[in-house]
Amino acid sequence: MKPKKTILAGICGGVAAYKALDVVSGLAKQGHNVRVIMTEAARHFVEPAAFAAASGAPVLTTLWQEGDGEDKYPHLYPSTRADLCIVLPATANSLAKIAHGIGDDLLSTACLSLPASCEKVFCPAMNVEMWRNPAVQDNVRILESRGWLRLGPEDGHLACGMTGPGRLREPADILNNLAPLLRDTKPLSGKTVLILSGPTREYLDPVRYIGNASSGRMGKALAEEALRRGAAVRFVSGPVSSENLPGGVDLKRVTSAEEMLSAAREALPGSDAVIFAAAVADYRASSYSPEKRAKSEAGLRIDLSPNPDIAATLCRDRAHPFKAVGFALQSHDGETCARKKLEAKHIDAIILNAPDSMGSESGTFSCLINGQEEFTSWGRIPKHDAAKKILNLLV
Ligand SMILES: Cc1cc2nc3c(=O)[nH]c(=O)nc-3n(C[C@H](O)[C@H](O)[C@H](O)COP(=O)(O)O)c2cc1C
């Protein structure tokens, strides 16, 4: 049978490691190419031979492996080719390492080399006090904000004798949750999504600029979600920190609104959908001073000129059909203003969000689709969940 997907299963040192055997053998029986990495602690709970039998392949346990060619780089192969990575039982220790980019053993280093298109899943299991520890909770949030899907833990009786959240989800339940991630044809296969992300900067002089607090996290979450659904992604980003630039996309970096418009124009032909997630400055200085403007007790008056409206410009006369999703960030009269923008910009849906989402991992969102009467409120949710909902609209 031709292997369907390449799956990396990372097994950590928790009591529930034996339950991971059923997940690994279930995936192997479905015809997937499953490679197992066991941490040193995991080997105190289950012998590698058991996972070798369950997966039908040798188990990887060390960074320092003898061998030729790719075998010398177990931190890169198979991880860089993985379609799905599942870490189970995910210990507090391994979660912390993955969340913070530490690569001091084979599993944590392999997680650093997973491609952006890889589905990433973790199934935590630990003592209830460990699970409630704020450090663990922070690490879980970091992983979720980066697109890792969390399955569990479940409430119940724990091996340590305590009761509460901490049990590994049942293997059959984990396999059911993985099934949609392993489907052959992804809903956006063959489609191209153009995403505009981050703030713009409008320089007044070589030093100062008009900008805003957009971090680019929303755009990154959208790109990762589009990649996960099989789309090719063209990504135009304003100035953001490198951690808010997605991997695996056709990336163009710009500074000002005018540059963003021209990059978006270039990337538009052949795009099936455009998501206008950038926080574009509405104004720029009417005249740019090549010299730093001097400080003056009399104050400083700067004339501003309106920037082009990128969404309106690109959507007004569509040379080819594409779907367009815009964003509106409003401090007041949100729904009225967002509805006006939807109509004025000729876009297909608008996502209204509150200023609390600027620069944050989450936000308060609602959505209006062209032709519908009412906004649908999504409440305060992580940006990754908002990205999933937006991609669901496009699909
Ligand atoms: C008997 C025993 C059971 C353990 N069970 C768990 C567990 O379920 N979850 C967890 O996070 N840590 C558990 N630990 C602690 C981890 O094994 C320890 O933090 C280890 O360093 C994890 O390494 P790893 O993340 O590289 O697998 C357990 C330790 C012992 C001695």
The ligand as a Gaussian input file, in Angstrom:
#p B3LYP/6-31G(d) Opt

LIG

0 1
 C        6.362000       7.915000      37.455000
 C        6.404000       9.231000      36.739000
 C        5.314000       9.635000      36.009000
 C        5.326000      10.858000      35.342000
 N        4.227000      11.236000      34.633000
 C        4.226000      12.437000      34.030000
 C        3.080000      12.851000      33.299000
 O        2.075000      12.142000      33.155000
 N        3.112000      14.076000      32.714000
 C        4.193000      14.912000      32.817000
 O        4.148000      16.023000      32.292000
 N        5.289000      14.519000      33.487000
 C        5.328000      13.310000      34.084000
 N        6.441000      12.919000      34.771000
 C        7.618000      13.790000      34.789000
 C        8.385000      13.649000      33.491000
 O        8.727000      12.303000      33.241000
 C        9.633000      14.528000      33.540000
 O        9.257000      15.899000      33.641000
 C       10.519000      14.321000      32.348000
 O       11.628000      15.201000      32.443000
 C        9.809000      14.553000      31.047000
 O       10.708000      14.419000      29.975000
 P       10.255000      14.523000      28.475000
 O        9.375000      15.709000      28.354000
 O       11.548000      14.699000      27.753000
 O        9.591000      13.259000      28.106000
 C        6.460000      11.687000      35.426000
 C        7.558000      11.256000      36.164000
 C        7.538000      10.050000      36.815000
 C        8.747000       9.640000      37.603000

